[in-house]
Structures are given as structure tokens and as C-alpha cells.
């Protein structure tokens, strides 16, 4: 029952989930796609109020809400690798950022560990700092490793990728590389709304330990019926892809309800990420 550097082995798995990793050994076999549209009218008002004194973005708000959700719903921080279950030691959220908004601009990994006492203000500083480093073209360890491997001849790349998959399955990759890898994070998030795109469903990968991928769409005005009357509300669509082996449908549904609750009560974002939320 050996632990990994970044996670503890789960010892008491029920029979169904113990069998599931053999019936569906690959993460790509276990994709569950969930679409969620949330009324974010209150969040928009909160953003407009707080942005007057603290320069935040909607991504900062969504990023913080995801972190609080994972802290409150710990099974979301579980992963399967080599047919074994693990609970991650830290809440880690990642994203990919372009150096510039141009077709040929490079992309870089950004990985942020959320501490229990983090909130919207501290995470805004962490996210902004990472993006500033990316825009100044500073590559992290994972970026540099992939850049070097990606330029090798095809047959060498194929061999190296097989070796990397093997050592990853047996927790032999140095923490200096996995710590900067989006494929080893709790949640990988893609902010498509920032480029005027709607939420899409993005596949998980069988490399690494990432079990949840979420895309964020644009915030739009939509007519909504409230108490029999039509009102124009601000809405945002989310596309979630989750490895179904880490929990069950009820757990996922309740987790999404919590995420919705946080966005519709944005003052909660000012509390510590680990603060228990009753809803």
C-alpha cells in the first residue's frame, strides 16, 4: 500500500470501484461529460463592485470558486493511476496560457497550489504572478522538458513517451517536473470565454493524474423566467469532463450544486478556501 510523492494510497475502496479500474482501466474510457449553465448575475455585480478597488478578472473568481469546491468535496481530489486509487495531498489547479493572443504564440503550463487559507485576494495575486511570468516568456521545468522532447526525431520521441508513462505509473518522475505539469493537477481549467468562445467538452488524458477538466464559456445576457416573469440575467456555461471512477453520480451532482452556490453567493470567495460551506 505504497503512497506517492503527491498523494496517499486509498485503502478502503468498495467492491464496485475496485472492479471498475479493471473494467475501465483507462481514464479515456471513463469520461463523464457534464454541461452546466449558471445564473451569474450576482457574481457580475460583485465583480463590478470589487473591481473598483482590486483589479480582478472573472477568471480569478471562477478559479477561486473551483478551489473552494475541491476543498469542500475531497473526492474530487482523487485520482486513479496504474489501477490504484490515490487522494492528492494538495489542491492544485492548472491552466494553459498563451504568451500573446496571436495564432502562432507559444503556450505555457501554469500550475497553482491552493493553500487552505487562500481566498480571492491571495489567489488573484498568485494567478496574476504566473501569467506575468508567462508573458515575460519564462518557461517552467515542465515546459522546458516538453519543448526539448518535442523537437527530437519521431522514433526517439515514441520511446521516451513510453518510458515517461512507465515511470509516471510507478511514481518515478521527479517532483520538479510533476509539480509544474497540468497533467498532475486536481483540476485543469480552460477559460474559453476570454477569447469569445463557448464552453466545450475537452478530453482527459491517460498520462498523469488529472481527473477533472473544466471549460468556462462567455458570460451572456439571456431571458430567464423568474416567478412567472421574464428577466434578462447574466449566465455562463461550463463544460466539465470528469473521471467517473473517482466518485459516483450523486457526489458529482452535489459538487456542481456547491460550485453553483458559491458563484451565486460570491462573498464566500473572500473566505478561506478550506472554510466549510453548508448549502
N, C-alpha and C positions, 0 to 999 in steps of 0.2 A: 504493500500500500504506500508506494513512494510518492511524496509531494513533488511538485515542480518548483522552479525558482519563483514563478509568479503566481502560484496557486496551490491550494491544498486538495488532495485527492478526496473525493466524496466516498464515504464508506458505506452508507446505508441507502442504496438505491433499490427502489421497489422492482418487482419482477418484470413488469411491463417495460419500464425504461431500461432495465438491464438487458432485456431481449432486443429492444429497439435498435441499439447500436450495432447489432449483428444483422438485423433485417434491413436496416438503413445505415450502412457503415460510413457513407459519405455525407458531408454537410450539404452537398448539392442535391442529394436525394431527399433531404429533409426540409426543404424550403417551404415556409408558410408565408404567403403574401397577404398583407392587410392594408386596406385603404381606410383612411380616417380624415374626415373633414371637420374642422373645429371652428366655432364662432370665436374669433379673437378680437372682438370689438373692445372689450375691457383692456386687453393687452395693448392694443394700439393707443388707447387713451393713456395708459400707464407709460408707454414709450414716449409719447409726446410730452408728458409731464416731466419725467425723469431726464429726458434728453436735454432739457434746458440747462441742467447743471452738470450732468455726467454724460459725456459723449459715448453713448452705447449704440448698438445696432440690434436689429431683430435677431440676428444670428446669436448674439450674446444671450438674449433672452431664451431662445429655443435651446441653446447649448446648456444653460443652467438648469432649465426645466428637465432636460434629459438626465442630467447628473442627479438631480433630486429624486427622479423617478427610480433610477437604478439603486440608489441608497435605500429607498423605501421598499423596493421589490428585489431582494437579493438574488433570487433565482435567475434574474435577467443577467446577472454577472457570472453565470455558469457557462462552461464550455465542454465540448467533447473532443478529445483527440486520442488517436490510437485505441479507439473503442473504450475509453475510460472517461469518467466524469470528474471535473475539477471546478472548485469555486475560486475565482480570482481573488488575489489578496487586495487589490486596489480597484477603484472605479476609474477607468481610463476611457476617454472619449477622443476620437481621432477624426481628422478630415484631410482632404487634399486641397491645396490652394495653388492657384496659378500665380506665377511671378508677375504676369501682366494679363489684362483682358484682351489678348490677341490670339489668333488661331494657332500660331506656332510657338507661343510662350511655353516654357517648361512648367512642370508641376512638381510640387514637393509635398512630402508627408508632414503632417503636423499631429503630434500626439500629446495630450494633456492629461495628467493625473489630477483628479479632483479630490482634494482633501476634505475630511469631514466638516471642517469649519469654513469651507469656501462658500461664497454666495455670489450674487450677480456682480457685485463690485470687484471682488478679487478675481473672479473668472474673466471679467471683461479685461482686466489687466493682463492675465495670462494669455488669453486668445489674441489680444492686440499685439502683445510682445512677440508671439510666434509668427503672426502674419508680417510684422515689421521685419523679422529676421528673413522670412521667405522673400519678401520684396527686395531685400538687400542682397538676395541671391546666396544666402548662407545655407549650405546643404548639411543635413544631419547625417548620422552614421548609416542609417538605412538607405537614404537617398544615394549616398556615395557608393555603397555596396552594389545597389541595383544598377547604377549608372555604369560601373565598371564591368559587371557581369553582362549587362545588356549589349555591350559593344564587342563581345567575344564572338568567334565563329559559332555557327549553329550547333554543330555536334558537341562542342565543348559546353555550350550553354545547357544542352539537354542533359549532359552528365552531371553538371553542377546542380541543376534544379533537382534531379533525383537524389543527390547527396543531401541537399539542403532539406528536402522533405523528410528524409530519413532521420537526420539529426534533430529536426524540429519535433518529430513524433516522439523522440526519446529525450527531449529537453536538453539538447547539447549545443544549441545556438547561444552564443554569448548574450548576456543581458544588455550589453551595449548596443546590440542590433535589434533585439526584440522590443526594447524599450522605446525605440523610435519607429516601430513598424505599425502601420494602420491595421495590419492583419493579425495583430496580437492585442487588440483593444476590446473593451467591453462593447462599445457602440461605435460604428463608423457612420458619420453623418455627412450628407451632401446637400449643400444649400443651393438648390437649383433656382429658387426664387430670385436670388441675387443676379441671375443672368436672364431673367424674364421667362423662365421655363416652369412648367407644372411639375408636380411630383410624379416620379416614375417608380417602377419596381426594378431594383438592381440586385443582381445575383450575389449570393455569398460565395466564398471560395473554399476549397478543401485544404488550402495551405493556411497555416497559422491557427489561431484560436478564436477569431471574431465570430460571434453568434448572432449579432443584430446589425442590420444596416438600415438606416432611415434617410429618406429624401424629404426635403422641405420645398414646397411649391410657393407660388406667388400669393401674396395677400390681395384678395379681390373683394369688391362690393357685390353682394348677392342678396336677392329678395328672400326673406325668411318670414314664415308665418308664426307670430307670437301672440297668444291669447286671441286668436281669430283675426288678427290684423297683420297686414304685410308691412314689414320693416326692412330697410336696407341695412345689412350688417356686414362687418368685415369678417371674411372667412379665409382659412388657409388649409390646404390639403397636404396630407402626409402619406408617404408610401413606406410601409415597413416590411422588411424581409427578415424572418426570424427562424432560427434552427429549432424546429418543433420538439427536438429530443430533450431540450434543457428544462422544459416545464410542460404544463398542459394548457388547453384552450381557455379554461376558466381563469387561470393565472395570467395569461396574456391579455385577456379581455379586461380584467380588473386593473392591470398595469396601464393599459391605454386610457382607461377612465381616470386614473390618477394623473397621468400626463395632461389630459384634458382639463382636469380640475385645477392643476397648477397654473396652466395658461389662462384660465378664466378667473383666477384669483392671484394676479401677478405679484401682489405684495408678499406672497410666500417666497418669491425669488430672493428676497432680502434676508431671509432666514438661512441658517447654516444648512449645507447640503444634506447633512445627516439627521436633521430635525424630523422627527416622526410626524407624519401627516395623517389625520383621521378624516375620512370623507365618506 
